[in-house]
Amino acid sequence: MILPIGSLINATAIVVGAGIGMLLGDRLPGRMRESVFQGLGLCTMAIGMSMTLKTQNPLYVIGSILVGIIIGEALDLEGRINRGGEALKRILRSRNGGFTEGFVSASLLFCIGSMAIIGPLNEGLSGDKSIVLTKTMLDFFASIAFGAVYGSGVMASALPLLIYQGSITLFAEGIRPYLNDHIRAELEATGGIAIMGIGLNLLGLLKIRLSNFLPALLVVVLLCLLIGSLI
């Protein structure tokens, strides 16, 4: 059984980062935060590229990405997720606005997005923690900034993240016996495209609606199974 070690490290980093933020307040230079995120953006792109190069047939990846984007855009997944997050903020607002706002805002930031799905999914399928650990570094610096503003509510957001990402890892491990090496390679390569998109967003070069890419992860599995049954 693969334990969700990556998610445990991720959750711990959020708690530590939020604690540092609470101690630092607003004394962390904005220029330093910007440079750190740019460096992480470049590293994220490198990881995504290495994943994409594992494909055995680029047509699987290209077809899945295009069909997945069409589905995601038609369903407006990015918009639905954002609206759902705003609705959750309104529902959970309480008198203790600082704690609740910090908890909800940080939970949405850390749990929503393609990296929060692809990272633990990749860990469960192959044991590779590189994506979730890259996300951990991003979340660590973000939690410092959030902790300086919202305090302990950011620390509390580590719990839903651990449950959410850990569940994905355990689910991925459960389905791993049903996926052959070919399907896992194409699934990882397709996820690598989205990871490269995260890098571009971090660098500020583009603003890609990456949540609309998520259906491609299901499409590539179905495509591999369909073509495999015909060959």
C-alpha positions as CSV (number, residue, x, y, z in Angstrom):
1,M,0.0,0.0,0.0
2,I,1.4,3.4,-1.0
3,L,0.9,5.9,1.8
4,P,0.2,9.5,0.6
5,I,3.6,10.7,1.8
6,G,3.7,13.5,-0.7
7,S,0.4,14.9,0.7
8,L,1.6,14.5,4.3
9,I,4.7,16.6,3.4
10,N,2.4,19.1,1.6
11,A,0.2,19.5,4.6
12,T,3.1,19.8,7.0
13,A,4.7,22.5,4.7
14,I,1.5,24.5,4.9
15,V,1.4,24.4,8.7
16,V,5.1,25.5,8.9
17,G,4.7,28.1,6.2
18,A,1.6,29.6,7.9
19,G,3.5,29.7,11.2
20,I,6.4,31.5,9.6
21,G,4.0,34.0,8.0
22,M,2.4,34.7,11.3
23,L,5.8,35.5,12.8
24,L,7.0,37.6,9.8
25,G,3.9,39.6,9.2
26,D,4.3,41.7,6.1
27,R,8.1,41.9,6.3
28,L,8.7,39.4,3.5
29,P,9.8,41.4,0.4
30,G,7.5,41.1,-2.5
31,R,10.4,41.0,-4.9
32,M,11.7,37.9,-3.2
33,R,8.3,36.2,-3.5
34,E,8.2,37.0,-7.2
35,S,11.6,35.6,-7.9
36,V,10.9,32.4,-6.0
37,F,7.7,31.8,-7.9
38,Q,9.5,32.5,-11.2
39,G,12.1,29.9,-10.3
40,L,9.4,27.4,-9.3
41,G,7.7,28.1,-12.6
42,L,10.8,27.2,-14.6
43,C,11.2,24.0,-12.5
44,T,7.5,23.1,-13.0
45,M,7.8,23.4,-16.8
46,A,10.9,21.1,-16.7
47,I,9.0,18.5,-14.8
48,G,6.0,18.7,-17.1
49,M,8.2,18.4,-20.2
50,S,10.0,15.3,-18.7
51,M,6.5,13.7,-18.1
52,T,5.3,14.5,-21.6
53,L,8.4,12.9,-23.2
54,K,7.3,9.6,-21.7
55,T,4.5,9.2,-24.3
56,Q,4.8,6.3,-26.7
57,N,2.6,7.9,-29.2
58,P,2.2,11.7,-29.2
59,L,-1.2,11.4,-31.1
60,Y,-2.7,10.0,-27.9
61,V,-1.7,13.0,-25.9
62,I,-2.6,15.6,-28.6
63,G,-6.0,14.0,-29.2
64,S,-6.8,13.7,-25.5
65,I,-5.8,17.3,-24.8
66,L,-7.9,18.7,-27.6
67,V,-11.0,16.6,-26.8
68,G,-10.5,17.3,-23.1
69,I,-10.3,21.0,-23.6
70,I,-13.4,21.0,-25.7
71,I,-15.3,19.1,-23.0
72,G,-13.8,21.4,-20.3
73,E,-14.7,24.6,-22.1
74,A,-18.2,23.3,-23.0
75,L,-18.8,22.5,-19.3
76,D,-17.0,25.7,-18.2
77,L,-15.2,23.7,-15.5
78,E,-12.9,26.6,-14.6
79,G,-15.9,28.9,-14.1
80,R,-17.9,26.3,-12.2
81,I,-15.0,25.6,-9.8
82,N,-14.4,29.3,-9.2
83,R,-18.1,30.0,-8.6
84,G,-18.3,27.0,-6.3
85,G,-15.4,28.4,-4.3
86,E,-17.0,31.8,-3.9
87,A,-20.3,30.1,-2.8
88,L,-18.4,28.1,-0.2
89,K,-16.8,31.3,1.1
90,R,-20.2,32.8,1.5
91,I,-21.7,29.7,3.2
92,L,-18.9,29.2,5.7
93,R,-18.5,32.9,6.7
94,S,-18.8,33.3,10.4
95,R,-18.3,36.0,13.1
96,N,-14.6,34.9,13.3
97,G,-14.0,36.3,9.8
98,G,-10.2,36.2,9.9
99,F,-10.0,32.5,10.8
100,T,-12.8,31.5,8.5
101,E,-11.7,33.6,5.5
102,G,-8.2,32.3,5.9
103,F,-9.3,28.7,6.2
104,V,-11.7,28.8,3.2
105,S,-9.4,30.9,1.0
106,A,-6.3,28.8,1.7
107,S,-8.2,25.5,1.3
108,L,-9.5,26.6,-2.1
109,L,-6.0,27.8,-3.2
110,F,-4.3,24.6,-2.1
111,C,-6.9,22.0,-3.1
112,I,-8.3,23.4,-6.4
113,G,-6.3,23.1,-9.6
114,S,-4.7,20.6,-11.9
115,M,-1.6,20.1,-9.8
116,A,-3.6,19.1,-6.7
117,I,-5.1,16.3,-8.8
118,I,-2.2,15.2,-11.1
119,G,0.4,15.3,-8.3
120,P,-1.3,12.8,-5.9
121,L,-2.6,10.8,-8.9
122,N,0.9,10.4,-10.2
123,E,2.1,9.4,-6.8
124,G,-0.5,6.7,-6.5
125,L,0.0,5.3,-10.0
126,S,3.8,5.3,-10.1
127,G,5.1,6.3,-6.7
128,D,6.6,9.5,-8.3
129,K,6.3,12.4,-5.8
130,S,8.0,15.1,-7.9
131,I,4.8,16.9,-8.9
132,V,3.3,16.9,-5.4
133,L,6.6,18.0,-3.9
134,T,6.8,20.9,-6.4
135,K,3.3,21.8,-5.4
136,T,4.5,21.6,-1.7
137,M,7.1,24.3,-2.4
138,L,4.5,26.5,-4.1
139,D,2.1,26.0,-1.2
140,F,4.8,26.6,1.4
141,F,5.6,30.1,0.1
142,A,1.9,30.9,-0.5
143,S,1.1,29.8,3.0
144,I,3.7,32.2,4.3
145,A,2.0,35.1,2.5
146,F,-1.5,33.9,3.6
147,G,-0.4,33.2,7.2
148,A,0.9,36.8,7.5
149,V,-2.7,38.0,6.7
150,Y,-5.1,35.4,8.0
151,G,-3.1,33.6,10.7
152,S,-4.2,30.2,12.1
153,G,-7.0,29.7,9.6
154,V,-4.3,28.9,7.0
155,M,-2.8,26.2,9.2
156,A,-6.2,24.6,9.5
157,S,-6.5,24.3,5.7
158,A,-3.8,21.6,5.8
159,L,-6.4,19.1,7.0
160,P,-8.8,19.2,4.0
161,L,-5.8,19.2,1.7
162,L,-4.5,16.0,3.3
163,I,-7.9,14.3,3.1
164,Y,-8.5,15.5,-0.5
165,Q,-5.0,14.7,-2.0
166,G,-4.5,11.6,0.1
167,S,-7.8,10.2,-1.1
168,I,-6.7,10.7,-4.7
169,T,-3.4,8.9,-4.1
170,L,-5.2,5.9,-2.5
171,F,-7.8,5.9,-5.3
172,A,-5.0,5.9,-7.9
173,E,-3.3,3.0,-6.2
174,G,-6.5,1.1,-6.3
175,I,-7.0,1.4,-10.0
176,R,-3.3,0.9,-10.8
177,P,-3.6,-2.9,-11.4
178,Y,-6.2,-2.2,-14.1
179,L,-4.0,0.2,-16.1
180,N,-1.1,-1.3,-18.2
181,D,2.2,0.4,-18.7
182,H,1.1,2.0,-21.9
183,I,-2.0,3.7,-20.4
184,R,0.0,4.9,-17.4
185,A,2.7,6.4,-19.7
186,E,0.1,8.2,-21.8
187,L,-1.8,9.4,-18.7
188,E,1.4,10.8,-17.2
189,A,2.4,12.4,-20.5
190,T,-1.1,14.1,-20.8
191,G,-0.8,15.3,-17.3
192,G,2.6,16.7,-18.1
193,I,1.0,19.1,-20.6
194,A,-1.1,20.6,-17.8
195,I,1.9,20.8,-15.5
196,M,3.8,22.8,-18.2
197,G,0.8,25.1,-18.3
198,I,1.1,25.7,-14.6
199,G,4.7,26.7,-15.2
200,L,3.7,29.2,-17.9
201,N,1.0,30.7,-15.5
202,L,3.6,31.0,-12.7
203,L,5.9,32.8,-15.0
204,G,3.1,35.2,-16.0
205,L,3.6,34.4,-19.7
206,L,0.0,33.2,-20.2
207,K,-3.2,32.8,-18.3
208,I,-4.3,29.3,-19.1
209,R,-7.7,28.0,-17.8
210,L,-6.1,24.7,-16.7
211,S,-9.1,23.3,-14.9
212,N,-10.6,22.9,-18.4
213,F,-7.7,20.5,-19.2
214,L,-8.7,18.0,-16.6
215,P,-11.2,16.0,-18.7
216,A,-8.2,15.0,-20.9
217,L,-7.0,12.7,-18.1
218,L,-10.1,10.6,-18.5
219,V,-10.1,11.0,-22.3
220,V,-6.6,9.6,-22.7
221,V,-7.5,6.4,-20.7
222,L,-10.6,5.8,-22.7
223,L,-8.7,6.5,-25.9
224,C,-6.0,4.0,-25.0
225,L,-8.6,1.4,-24.1
226,L,-10.6,2.0,-27.3
227,I,-7.7,1.8,-29.7
228,G,-6.2,-1.1,-27.8
229,S,-9.4,-3.1,-28.2
230,L,-9.5,-2.4,-32.0
231,I,-5.8,-3.3,-32.6
